């Protein structure tokens, strides 16, 4: 497993994701080349998949949805997600547990 591309700045923590909408079940599938792979049950229509991504990350990372936003890629499968007011070590451990 390659290390996830997670970076920390004064704005929060950013994670690169690649999503697969219309999956049978929403879940974190793993990582490839440092990019988090996420399956989403929601279709990519009217922001449903983006909302599902935020809800899934909120649940898996134990962070309120209001602290998670999509910085880039709202209309793409490749996204950059920002998590505000979170600790890097906590987020890394939770993601590794979800993947592992």
Order of alpha helices (4+ residues) and beta strands (2+ residues): beta-beta-beta-beta-alpha-beta-beta-alpha
